[in-house]
Amino acid sequence: MNTSIVIAVSLNAKWLLPFLLLSFLFIVVLTAVIYKIMWLRLDKMIKEKEKEGVEKTEDKNEK
């Protein structure tokens, strides 16, 4: 009975580091993907605001 507990613990210890590393890698990749999506959306919003600003100044200049 004690042998089975030792084997289970050693098996868990064997896979603990790779599991933690893969989990960390997944979190980093997920964070990078979310950051990239949010950056693209923000960039699109900024360009739209600049475009609206240019159109408004052109309208004022024409009047």
Secondary structure, DSSP 8 states (H G I E B T S, - for coil): -HHHHHHHHHHHHHHHHHHHHHHHHHHHHHHHHHHHHHHHHHHHHHHHHHHHHHHHHHHHHH-
